[in-house]
Amino acid sequence: MRNKLFIISNESVYLDENNKFYCDNIDLKSIPEELNNYSNISLIARYSKKIRSKKN
């Protein structure tokens, strides 16, 4: 059984129709990708209507 991990951020995040999120902060993209190997990740962040540069 994998642990649940919640990441809370004040970063603006854009969510597309395929449930992929985009943000401007590279750390907010890379850290959850690696932690996803060990835990179930839930990201809590601000919603943005603009498409951001980094894709996760």
Long-range contacts (C-beta under 8 A, 24 or more apart in sequence): 2-38, 2-39, 2-40, 3-38, 3-39, 3-40, 4-39, 4-40, 4-42, 5-35, 5-39, 5-40, 5-41, 5-42, 6-41, 6-42, 6-43, 6-44, 7-31, 7-32, 7-41, 7-42, 7-43, 7-44, 7-45, 8-44, 8-45, 9-43, 9-44, 9-45, 9-46, 10-45, 10-46, 11-45, 11-46, 12-45, 12-46, 12-47, 12-48, 12-50, 12-52, 13-43, 13-45, 13-46, 13-47, 13-48, 13-52, 14-47, 14-48, 14-49, 14-50, 14-51, 14-52, 15-47, 16-51, 20-55, 20-56, 21-45, 21-55, 21-56, 22-51, 22-52, 22-53, 22-54, 22-55, 22-56, 23-52, 23-53, 23-54, 23-56, 24-52, 24-53, 24-54, 25-54, 26-54, 28-54, 28-56, 29-54, 29-55, 29-56, 32-56
